[in-house]
Structure formats: C-alpha cells, structure tokens
Amino acid sequence: MSSVFYVAGVVALVSTLLVITQASAVHALLYLIVSLLSVAIILDDVGAPFVAALEVIIYAGAIMVIFVFVLMMLNLGPRTVAQEHAWLRPGIWVGPGILAAILAAELIYTLTRTDRAETAAALVAPRQVGHSLFGVYFIGVELASLLLLAGLVGALHLARAAAKEEA
C-alpha cells in the first residue's frame, strides 16, 4: 500500500469520528463530506477509479444534497436561524478545510505521479459493476437504500413532532 492510502485512511477515520462527536448537524455534514471524499481517494488508490467516481457523484454529491434538504426541513423558526448564524461563522471551516486540503494534495500527488496506463488493464466496465450491484449484491444495495429512506422518514417525523410541540 502507498502512503496515499494510509494518509487518506487516517483522514477518513478522523473525519468519521468527528461526524459522530459533533453536536451540530451542519458540522457533522461537513466532516461527512470529507470522509466520503477520502474514501473515494482510497478506492482510487487501490485500483477502483470507477467506484471512486461513483462515491463522489452519488454519496458526496447527491446524498449530501438530500441531507441538506433534511436540515432545511428541520429549520423550525427564528431561534434556529440565529443558531445557524452562530454555527456558520468562518472558524467552523478550519477543520474540514484542513482535512480537505490534505485530500486535495493527495489527489494532485496521485494524478501527477501515477502512470494511468498500468491501471488501465484492471479497469472494470460500468456494465460489470451494474451486474454485480444488481445481481450478486442486490440485497445489500436494497438494504442500504431502505436504511437511507428510513433515516429520511425518521428525520421528517422528528421535525413534525418538534414543530407540534412548539405550536
């Protein structure tokens, strides 16, 4: 394994621990994005660039947008707006910014130092990935989608219950 793998692994572990320990949902979301990007770098380093691209597009992109919408749905009034302004001060970007800078440096290092011709023989076609995901791993994919849906429904239920209590 290369040093890129180990550094990205440490960044993934640190940012994932920070996701779990953050009291603010916005801070946890920022660290989760960094964690997902570091996992994508790990996947690219072990020779799975297509899966790394899927990780960035699907998880760090699309699912994070869903989480942002859930956070927007949980916005319960003027008190929450004042709290968001306090959370969104420039200092909160330091931690995710440093971790993202480490990942960006690793990505630049990998792209400039690695010969892509040597990994081209091991590339997997998107069709094969689709057959694997919806063939052998069908149950895992469906369980993951149900888990994400349950999380969304649970967040909506909690938001409605909290809104009824305030009213």
Backbone as a printed PyTorch tensor [residue, N CA C, xyz], in Angstrom:
tensor([[[  0.8350,  -1.1870,   0.0000],
         [  0.0000,   0.0000,   0.0000],
         [  0.8790,   1.2480,   0.0000]],

        [[  0.3800,   2.2770,  -0.6170],
         [  1.1590,   3.5060,  -0.7150],
         [  0.8500,   4.4430,   0.4480]],

        [[  1.6330,   5.4730,   0.5410],
         [  1.4210,   6.4550,   1.6110],
         [  0.1030,   7.2050,   1.4090]],

        [[ -0.3270,   7.3420,   0.1580],
         [ -1.6030,   7.9990,  -0.1240],
         [ -2.7410,   7.2330,   0.5500]],

        [[ -2.6790,   5.9190,   0.4710],
         [ -3.6960,   5.0690,   1.0960],
         [ -3.7540,   5.3180,   2.5990]],

        [[ -2.6010,   5.3280,   3.2590],
         [ -2.5620,   5.4770,   4.7080],
         [ -2.9930,   6.8770,   5.1530]],

        [[ -2.5530,   7.8960,   4.4440],
         [ -2.9420,   9.2670,   4.8180],
         [ -4.4400,   9.4590,   4.6110]],

        [[ -4.9580,   8.9670,   3.4810],
         [ -6.4050,   9.0740,   3.2440],
         [ -7.1870,   8.2580,   4.2670]],

        [[ -6.6340,   7.1260,   4.6860],
         [ -7.2840,   6.3300,   5.7200],
         [ -7.3550,   7.0530,   7.0510]],

        [[ -6.2680,   7.7210,   7.4190],
         [ -6.2570,   8.4890,   8.6710],
         [ -7.2490,   9.6470,   8.5880]],

        [[ -7.2760,  10.3360,   7.4370],
         [ -8.2310,  11.4310,   7.2660],
         [ -9.6590,  10.8980,   7.3440]],

        [[ -9.9230,   9.7430,   6.7500],
         [-11.2630,   9.1480,   6.8090],
         [-11.6480,   8.8050,   8.2420]],

        [[-10.7150,   8.2250,   8.9900],
         [-11.0130,   7.8740,  10.3840],
         [-11.2650,   9.1070,  11.2460]],

        [[-10.3950,  10.1140,  11.1030],
         [-10.5420,  11.3260,  11.9090],
         [-11.8470,  12.0370,  11.5810]],

        [[-12.1320,  12.2050,  10.2910],
         [-13.3530,  12.9220,   9.9220],
         [-14.5980,  12.1250,  10.2880]],

        [[-14.5440,  10.7980,  10.2250],
         [-15.6950,   9.9950,  10.6330],
         [-15.9230,  10.0890,  12.1330]],

        [[-14.8540,  10.0820,  12.9180],
         [-15.0040,  10.2720,  14.3630],
         [-15.5840,  11.6540,  14.6770]],

        [[-15.1740,  12.6510,  13.9170],
         [-15.7220,  13.9910,  14.1210],
         [-17.1840,  14.0760,  13.7070]],

        [[-17.5940,  13.2860,  12.7120],
         [-19.0110,  13.2350,  12.3430],
         [-19.8300,  12.7290,  13.5240]],

        [[-19.3200,  11.7180,  14.1910],
         [-20.0520,  11.1030,  15.2940],
         [-20.0900,  12.0040,  16.5230]],

        [[-19.0290,  12.7480,  16.7650],
         [-18.9300,  13.5190,  18.0070],
         [-19.4170,  14.9530,  17.8990]],

        [[-19.7160,  15.4550,  16.7130],
         [-20.1520,  16.8390,  16.5690],
         [-21.5690,  17.0270,  17.0890]],

        [[-21.7890,  18.1010,  17.8130],
         [-23.1250,  18.4080,  18.3050],
         [-23.9640,  19.0850,  17.2320]],

        [[-23.3190,  19.7740,  16.3340],
         [-24.0100,  20.4960,  15.2740],
         [-24.1660,  19.6030,  14.0500]],

        [[-25.3720,  19.5720,  13.5080],
         [-25.6190,  18.7690,  12.3100],
         [-24.8710,  19.3260,  11.1040]],

        [[-24.7220,  20.6310,  11.0300],
         [-24.0000,  21.2460,   9.9090],
         [-22.5240,  20.8450,   9.9430]],

        [[-21.9200,  20.8790,  11.1250],
         [-20.5140,  20.4880,  11.2580],
         [-20.3420,  19.0100,  10.9060]],

        [[-21.2530,  18.1810,  11.3910],
         [-21.1770,  16.7510,  11.0910],
         [-21.3070,  16.5050,   9.5960]],

        [[-22.1620,  17.2690,   8.9330],
         [-22.3340,  17.1200,   7.4840],
         [-21.0540,  17.4800,   6.7350]],

        [[-20.3750,  18.5370,   7.1680],
         [-19.1180,  18.9270,   6.5260],
         [-18.0510,  17.8350,   6.6950]],

        [[-17.9530,  17.2880,   7.8990],
         [-16.9830,  16.2280,   8.1290],
         [-17.3640,  14.9460,   7.3850]],

        [[-18.6500,  14.6820,   7.2190],
         [-19.0780,  13.5050,   6.4680],
         [-18.6870,  13.6170,   5.0000]],

        [[-18.7860,  14.8070,   4.4420],
         [-18.3630,  15.0090,   3.0510],
         [-16.8700,  14.7550,   2.9180]],

        [[-16.0800,  15.2440,   3.8610],
         [-14.6310,  14.9940,   3.8340],
         [-14.3510,  13.5050,   3.9580]],

        [[-15.0860,  12.8220,   4.8170],
         [-14.9020,  11.3860,   4.9850],
         [-15.2070,  10.6300,   3.6960]],

        [[-16.2830,  10.9920,   3.0390],
         [-16.6410,  10.3240,   1.7830],
         [-15.6140,  10.5920,   0.6880]],

        [[-15.0850,  11.8070,   0.6490],
         [-14.0530,  12.1120,  -0.3530],
         [-12.7730,  11.3280,  -0.0790]],

        [[-12.4300,  11.1470,   1.1880],
         [-11.2190,  10.3730,   1.4930],
         [-11.4140,   8.8980,   1.1490]],

        [[-12.6120,   8.3770,   1.3250],
         [-12.8820,   7.0000,   0.9080],
         [-12.7610,   6.8770,  -0.6060]],

        [[-13.1800,   7.8980,  -1.3350],
         [-13.0310,   7.8840,  -2.7930],
         [-11.5560,   7.8570,  -3.1930]],

        [[-10.7180,   8.5870,  -2.4730],
         [ -9.2810,   8.5650,  -2.7670],
         [ -8.7000,   7.1900,  -2.4620]],

        [[ -9.1500,   6.5720,  -1.3870],
         [ -8.6930,   5.2120,  -1.0690],
         [ -9.0940,   4.2460,  -2.1740]],

        [[-10.3260,   4.3460,  -2.6390],
         [-10.7900,   3.4640,  -3.7100],
         [ -9.9840,   3.6700,  -4.9910]],

        [[ -9.6720,   4.9210,  -5.2990],
         [ -8.8550,   5.1800,  -6.4850],
         [ -7.4490,   4.6200,  -6.3150]],

        [[ -6.9230,   4.7010,  -5.1090],
         [ -5.5660,   4.2150,  -4.8600],
         [ -5.4630,   2.7010,  -4.9690]],

        [[ -6.5100,   1.9930,  -4.6010],
         [ -6.4640,   0.5300,  -4.6860],
         [ -6.8580,   0.0130,  -6.0670]],

        [[ -7.1030,   0.9110,  -7.0100],
         [ -7.3430,   0.4940,  -8.3840],
         [ -8.7950,   0.3970,  -8.7830]],

        [[ -9.6640,   1.1490,  -8.1390],
         [-11.0850,   1.1470,  -8.4990],
         [-11.5440,   2.5750,  -8.7960]],

        [[-11.0610,   3.1640,  -9.9100],
         [-11.4090,   4.5630, -10.1840],
         [-12.8900,   4.7780, -10.4900]],

        [[-13.5430,   3.7820, -11.0870],
         [-14.9660,   3.9310, -11.3840],
         [-15.7830,   3.9800, -10.0880]],

        [[-15.4650,   3.1100,  -9.1620],
         [-16.1630,   3.1060,  -7.8730],
         [-15.8470,   4.3950,  -7.1100]],

        [[-14.6310,   4.9000,  -7.2390],
         [-14.2750,   6.1740,  -6.6020],
         [-15.1070,   7.3150,  -7.1820]],

        [[-15.2800,   7.3080,  -8.4930],
         [-16.1110,   8.3400,  -9.1230],
         [-17.5650,   8.2180,  -8.6740]],

        [[-18.0570,   6.9880,  -8.5690],
         [-19.4170,   6.7850,  -8.0710],
         [-19.5450,   7.2780,  -6.6280]],

        [[-18.5280,   7.0510,  -5.8320],
         [-18.5210,   7.5050,  -4.4350],
         [-18.6760,   9.0220,  -4.3750]],

        [[-17.9440,   9.7240,  -5.2240],
         [-18.0120,  11.1890,  -5.2180],
         [-19.3510,  11.6680,  -5.7580]],

        [[-19.7890,  11.1030,  -6.8730],
         [-21.0160,  11.5780,  -7.5100],
         [-22.2490,  11.2310,  -6.6790]],

        [[-22.3530,   9.9660,  -6.2580],
         [-23.5730,   9.5310,  -5.5790],
         [-23.5830,   9.9530,  -4.1170]],

        [[-22.5480,   9.6000,  -3.3720],
         [-22.5770,   9.8560,  -1.9310],
         [-22.2130,  11.2880,  -1.5910]],

        [[-21.0370,  11.7330,  -2.0050],
         [-20.5990,  13.0790,  -1.6300],
         [-21.4130,  14.1450,  -2.3470]],

        [[-22.0410,  13.7890,  -3.4560],
         [-22.8490,  14.7550,  -4.1940],
         [-24.3220,  14.6450,  -3.8820]],

        [[-24.9540,  13.6180,  -4.4260],
         [-26.4110,  13.5160,  -4.3820],
         [-26.9590,  13.2910,  -2.9770]],

        [[-26.4000,  12.3840,  -2.2290],
         [-26.9500,  12.0870,  -0.9090],
         [-26.7040,  13.2430,   0.0580]],

        [[-25.5910,  13.9410,  -0.0940],
         [-25.3590,  15.1020,   0.7600],
         [-26.3700,  16.2070,   0.4580]],

        [[-26.8040,  16.3320,  -0.7960],
         [-27.8480,  17.2990,  -1.1310],
         [-29.1400,  16.9320,  -0.4130]],

        [[-29.4490,  15.6270,  -0.3500],
         [-30.6310,  15.1820,   0.3840],
         [-30.5040,  15.5430,   1.8630]],

        [[-29.3280,  15.3390,   2.4420],
         [-29.1330,  15.6970,   3.8440],
         [-29.3070,  17.1990,   4.0620]],

        [[-28.8370,  18.0050,   3.1190],
         [-29.0130,  19.4550,   3.2340],
         [-30.5030,  19.7990,   3.2090]],

        [[-31.2720,  19.1440,   2.3420],
         [-32.7170,  19.3740,   2.3110],
         [-33.3740,  18.9600,   3.6230]],

        [[-32.9220,  17.8540,   4.2100],
         [-33.4600,  17.4270,   5.5030],
         [-33.1430,  18.4740,   6.5630]],

        [[-31.9280,  18.9950,   6.5590],
         [-31.5830,  20.0570,   7.5130],
         [-32.4420,  21.2910,   7.2970]],

        [[-32.7490,  21.5730,   6.0300],
         [-33.6120,  22.7210,   5.7530],
         [-35.0320,  22.4630,   6.2620]],

        [[-35.4970,  21.2180,   6.1620],
         [-36.8320,  20.8950,   6.6700],
         [-36.8790,  21.0080,   8.1870]],

        [[-35.7700,  20.7460,   8.8570],
         [-35.7250,  20.8050,  10.3080],
         [-35.6240,  22.2220,  10.8480]],

        [[-35.4880,  23.1970,   9.9850],
         [-35.4220,  24.5940,  10.4020],
         [-36.7720,  24.9790,  10.9940]],

        [[-36.7940,  25.2240,  12.2890],
         [-38.0640,  25.3520,  12.9860],
         [-38.4480,  26.7750,  13.3880]],

        [[-37.6970,  27.7830,  13.0390],
         [-38.1150,  29.1280,  13.3830],
         [-36.9720,  30.0990,  13.5220]],

        [[-37.2750,  31.3130,  14.0130],
         [-36.2540,  32.3620,  14.1170],
         [-35.1300,  32.0160,  15.0840]],

        [[-35.4460,  31.2590,  16.1390],
         [-34.3970,  30.8540,  17.0740],
         [-33.3650,  29.9700,  16.3760]],

        [[-33.8430,  29.1160,  15.4940],
         [-32.9520,  28.2350,  14.7450],
         [-32.1100,  29.0270,  13.7480]],

        [[-32.6910,  30.0610,  13.1470],
         [-31.9360,  30.9040,  12.2090],
         [-30.7870,  31.5960,  12.9300]],

        [[-31.0490,  32.1030,  14.1250],
         [-29.9780,  32.7430,  14.9110],
         [-28.8990,  31.7330,  15.2770]],

        [[-29.3150,  30.5120,  15.6020],
         [-28.3450,  29.4690,  15.9370],
         [-27.5120,  29.0900,  14.7140]],

        [[-28.1350,  29.0430,  13.5300],
         [-27.3920,  28.7390,  12.2970],
         [-26.3510,  29.8110,  12.0060]],

        [[-26.7060,  31.0740,  12.2250],
         [-25.7300,  32.1490,  12.0010],
         [-24.5410,  32.0150,  12.9440]],

        [[-24.8000,  31.5710,  14.1540],
         [-23.7010,  31.3640,  15.0980],
         [-22.8400,  30.1730,  14.6670]],

        [[-23.4670,  29.1480,  14.1200],
         [-22.7290,  27.9670,  13.6730],
         [-21.9200,  28.2360,  12.4100]],

        [[-22.4120,  29.1020,  11.5560],
         [-21.7730,  29.3150,  10.2600],
         [-20.7220,  30.4160,  10.2730]],

        [[-20.1140,  30.6400,  11.4040],
         [-19.0100,  31.6040,  11.4490],
         [-17.8170,  31.0030,  10.7020]],

        [[-16.9040,  31.8140,  10.2250],
         [-15.7950,  31.3020,   9.4030],
         [-14.9150,  30.2700,  10.1020]],

        [[-14.8540,  30.2500,  11.4050],
         [-13.9910,  29.3250,  12.1150],
         [-14.3810,  27.8640,  11.9670]],

        [[-15.6490,  27.5690,  11.6450],
         [-16.0590,  26.1680,  11.5480],
         [-15.4970,  25.4890,  10.3090]],

        [[-15.0230,  26.2570,   9.3730],
         [-14.4950,  25.6710,   8.1330],
         [-13.0350,  25.2400,   8.2800]],

        [[-12.4000,  25.5460,   9.4000],
         [-10.9780,  25.2470,   9.5660],
         [-10.7260,  23.7380,   9.5490]],

        [[-11.4440,  22.9880,  10.3720],
         [-11.2370,  21.5320,  10.4490],
         [-11.5010,  20.8270,   9.1230]],

        [[-12.7210,  20.9790,   8.5610],
         [-12.9630,  20.3430,   7.2660],
         [-12.0520,  20.8860,   6.1660]],

        [[-11.6790,  22.1530,   6.2620],
         [-10.7910,  22.7340,   5.2550],
         [ -9.4020,  22.1040,   5.2690]],

        [[ -8.8700,  21.8840,   6.4730],
         [ -7.5440,  21.2550,   6.5870],
         [ -7.5850,  19.8250,   6.0650]],

        [[ -8.6140,  19.0690,   6.4780],
         [ -8.7240,  17.6860,   6.0050],
         [ -8.9330,  17.6260,   4.4920]],

        [[ -9.7540,  18.5320,   3.9460],
         [ -9.9700,  18.5670,   2.5010],
         [ -8.6980,  18.9870,   1.7590]],

        [[ -7.9020,  19.8760,   2.3480],
         [ -6.6310,  20.2680,   1.7220],
         [ -5.6640,  19.0930,   1.6700]],

        [[ -5.6410,  18.2730,   2.7300],
         [ -4.8030,  17.0710,   2.7160],
         [ -5.2430,  16.1410,   1.5920]],

        [[ -6.5550,  15.9630,   1.4530],
         [ -7.0660,  15.0960,   0.3840],
         [ -6.7600,  15.6680,  -0.9970]],

        [[ -6.8810,  16.9810,  -1.1450],
         [ -6.5700,  17.5950,  -2.4420],
         [ -5.0930,  17.4270,  -2.7850]],

        [[ -4.2150,  17.5800,  -1.7970],
         [ -2.7880,  17.3790,  -2.0390],
         [ -2.5080,  15.9340,  -2.4390]],

        [[ -3.1750,  14.9920,  -1.7840],
         [ -3.0130,  13.5800,  -2.1480],
         [ -3.5000,  13.3080,  -3.5640]],

        [[ -4.6240,  13.9030,  -3.9050],
         [ -5.1650,  13.7010,  -5.2480],
         [ -4.2300,  14.2560,  -6.3100]],

        [[ -3.6990,  15.4370,  -6.0780],
         [ -2.7510,  16.0320,  -7.0260],
         [ -1.4910,  15.1800,  -7.1150]],

        [[ -1.0010,  14.7140,  -5.9800],
         [  0.1800,  13.8480,  -5.9660],
         [ -0.0820,  12.5650,  -6.7560]],

        [[ -1.2320,  11.9630,  -6.5280],
         [ -1.5610,  10.7110,  -7.2130],
         [ -1.7000,  10.9180,  -8.7130]],

        [[ -2.3460,  11.9930,  -9.1080],
         [ -2.5590,  12.2300, -10.5390],
         [ -1.2690,  12.5800, -11.2680]],

        [[ -0.3410,  13.2270, -10.5800],
         [  0.9040,  13.6130, -11.2500],
         [  1.9580,  12.5100, -11.2030]],

        [[  1.9370,  11.6540, -10.2070],
         [  2.9810,  10.6370, -10.0370],
         [  2.6060,   9.2520, -10.5490]],

        [[  1.3410,   8.9570, -10.6820],
         [  0.9200,   7.6140, -11.0570],
         [  0.7570,   7.5190, -12.5620]],

        [[  1.2730,   6.4350, -13.1230],
         [  1.0940,   6.1740, -14.5360],
         [ -0.2490,   5.4760, -14.7180]],

        [[ -1.1820,   6.1280, -15.3840],
         [ -2.5260,   5.5770, -15.5370],
         [ -2.5450,   4.3880, -16.4980]],

        [[ -1.5310,   4.2220, -17.3060],
         [ -1.5070,   3.1040, -18.2500],
         [ -1.4120,   1.7640, -17.5250]],

        [[ -0.7540,   1.7360, -16.3820],
         [ -0.6120,   0.4740, -15.6470],
         [ -1.9100,   0.0410, -14.9870]],

        [[ -2.8060,   0.9810, -14.6860],
         [ -4.0860,   0.6120, -14.0890],
         [ -5.1800,   0.4060, -15.1230]],

        [[ -4.9180,   0.7680, -16.3710],
         [ -5.9370,   0.6560, -17.4070],
         [ -6.3230,  -0.7980, -17.6700]],

        [[ -5.4070,  -1.7430, -17.5010],
         [ -5.7220,  -3.1450, -17.7550],
         [ -6.6640,  -3.7080, -16.7040]],

        [[ -6.7110,  -3.1210, -15.5240],
         [ -7.5300,  -3.6430, -14.4410],
         [ -8.8810,  -2.9330, -14.3170]],

        [[ -9.1900,  -2.0300, -15.2400],
         [-10.4410,  -1.2990, -15.1450],
         [-11.6310,  -2.2240, -15.3890]],

        [[-12.7180,  -1.9300, -14.7070],
         [-13.9360,  -2.7180, -14.8300],
         [-14.9650,  -1.8710, -15.5590]],

        [[-15.6530,  -2.4690, -16.5000],
         [-16.6590,  -1.7540, -17.2730],
         [-17.8690,  -1.4350, -16.3980]],

        [[-18.5450,  -0.3230, -16.6640],
         [-19.7410,   0.0190, -15.8860],
         [-20.8170,  -1.0700, -15.9440]],

        [[-20.9020,  -1.7650, -17.0650],
         [-21.8880,  -2.8430, -17.1960],
         [-21.6180,  -3.9500, -16.1710]],

        [[-20.3440,  -4.2820, -15.9680],
         [-19.9970,  -5.3090, -14.9830],
         [-20.3270,  -4.8530, -13.5620]],

        [[-20.1240,  -3.5690, -13.2880],
         [-20.4790,  -3.0410, -11.9700],
         [-21.9840,  -3.1390, -11.7580]],

        [[-22.7540,  -2.7950, -12.7820],
         [-24.2110,  -2.8880, -12.6850],
         [-24.6790,  -4.3140, -12.4670]],

        [[-24.0720,  -5.2560, -13.1790],
         [-24.4270,  -6.6620, -12.9820],
         [-24.0830,  -7.1320, -11.5750]],

        [[-22.9620,  -6.6630, -11.0350],
         [-22.5890,  -7.0570,  -9.6730],
         [-23.5230,  -6.4450,  -8.6400]],

        [[-23.8090,  -5.1300,  -8.8030],
         [-24.6490,  -4.4550,  -7.8260],
         [-26.0700,  -5.0030,  -7.8060]],

        [[-26.6120,  -5.2760,  -8.9790],
         [-27.9970,  -5.7320,  -9.0330],
         [-28.0990,  -7.2200,  -9.3180]],

        [[-27.0170,  -7.9400,  -9.1150],
         [-27.0030,  -9.3930,  -9.2290],
         [-26.5970,  -9.9860,  -7.9060]],

        [[-25.3070, -10.1060,  -7.7180],
         [-24.7750, -10.7390,  -6.5120],
         [-25.0590,  -9.9000,  -5.2620]],

        [[-24.9180,  -8.5900,  -5.3540],
         [-25.0510,  -7.7200,  -4.1860],
         [-26.4000,  -7.0080,  -4.1300]],

        [[-27.4090,  -7.5670,  -4.7530],
         [-28.7240,  -6.9230,  -4.8250],
         [-29.3030,  -6.6490,  -3.4400]],

        [[-29.2100,  -7.6280,  -2.5500],
         [-29.7760,  -7.4720,  -1.2120],
         [-29.0780,  -6.3370,  -0.4550]],

        [[-27.7560,  -6.2540,  -0.5570],
         [-27.0160,  -5.1910,   0.1190],
         [-27.4010,  -3.8130,  -0.3860]],

        [[-27.5540,  -3.6750,  -1.6970],
         [-27.9360,  -2.3890,  -2.2820],
         [-29.3370,  -2.0040,  -1.8270]],

        [[-30.2500,  -2.9470,  -1.8400],
         [-31.6200,  -2.6570,  -1.4160],
         [-31.6930,  -2.3270,   0.0730]],

        [[-30.9280,  -3.0280,   0.9030],
         [-30.9200,  -2.7250,   2.3340],
         [-30.3430,  -1.3370,   2.6030]],

        [[-29.3010,  -0.9600,   1.8670],
         [-28.7310,   0.3780,   2.0290],
         [-29.7480,   1.4490,   1.6290]],

        [[-30.4680,   1.2240,   0.5430],
         [-31.4710,   2.2080,   0.1170],
         [-32.6100,   2.3010,   1.1270]],

        [[-33.0220,   1.1620,   1.6930],
         [-34.0670,   1.1940,   2.7140],
         [-33.5900,   1.9010,   3.9800]],

        [[-32.3450,   1.7220,   4.3400],
         [-31.7880,   2.3920,   5.5130],
         [-31.7780,   3.9100,   5.3210]],

        [[-31.3760,   4.3560,   4.1310],
         [-31.3830,   5.7910,   3.8420],
         [-32.8050,   6.3470,   3.8560]],

        [[-33.7510,   5.6030,   3.2860],
         [-35.1420,   6.0380,   3.2890],
         [-35.6920,   6.1050,   4.7120]],

        [[-35.3620,   5.1280,   5.5390],
         [-35.8190,   5.1330,   6.9330],
         [-35.2410,   6.3330,   7.6860]],

        [[-33.9930,   6.6780,   7.4190],
         [-33.3990,   7.8570,   8.0410],
         [-34.1090,   9.1380,   7.6500]],

        [[-34.4690,   9.2550,   6.3790],
         [-35.1900,  10.4350,   5.9070],
         [-36.5700,  10.5340,   6.5380]],

        [[-37.3020,   9.4130,   6.5660],
         [-38.6360,   9.4040,   7.1590],
         [-38.5490,   9.7030,   8.6510]],

        [[-37.5600,   9.1420,   9.3320],
         [-37.3820,   9.4130,  10.7590],
         [-37.0940,  10.8800,  11.0230]],

        [[-36.2490,  11.4980,  10.2100],
         [-35.9440,  12.9260,  10.3850],
         [-37.1870,  13.7740,  10.1700]],

        [[-37.9950,  13.4300,   9.1720],
         [-39.2240,  14.1730,   8.9210],
         [-40.1930,  14.0100,  10.0910]],

        [[-40.2990,  12.7980,  10.6320],
         [-41.1860,  12.5460,  11.7730],
         [-40.7340,  13.3510,  13.0020]],

        [[-39.4330,  13.3580,  13.2620],
         [-38.9220,  14.1310,  14.3910],
         [-39.1650,  15.6250,  14.2080]],

        [[-39.0170,  16.1100,  12.9860],
         [-39.2290,  17.5350,  12.7210],
         [-40.6920,  17.9080,  12.9330]],

        [[-41.6000,  17.0530,  12.4950],
         [-43.0230,  17.3460,  12.6790],
         [-43.4070,  17.2970,  14.1470]],

        [[-42.8690,  16.3340,  14.8810],
         [-43.1760,  16.2380,  16.3110],
         [-42.6620,  17.4590,  17.0600]],

        [[-41.4710,  17.9160,  16.7260],
         [-40.9120,  19.1050,  17.3760],
         [-41.7050,  20.3620,  17.0110]],

        [[-42.1810,  20.4420,  15.7650],
         [-42.9610,  21.5910,  15.3410],
         [-44.3040,  21.6290,  16.0590]],

        [[-44.9060,  20.4690,  16.2980],
         [-46.1830,  20.4140,  17.0250],
         [-46.0080,  20.8270,  18.4800]],

        [[-44.8640,  20.4750,  19.0860],
         [-44.6080,  20.8470,  20.4730],
         [-44.4510,  22.3450,  20.6340]],

        [[-43.8450,  23.0060,  19.6460],
         [-43.6410,  24.4520,  19.7230],
         [-44.9230,  25.2160,  19.4630]],

        [[-45.8350,  24.6220,  18.6930],
         [-47.0640,  25.3220,  18.3210],
         [-48.0800,  25.3810,  19.4300]]])
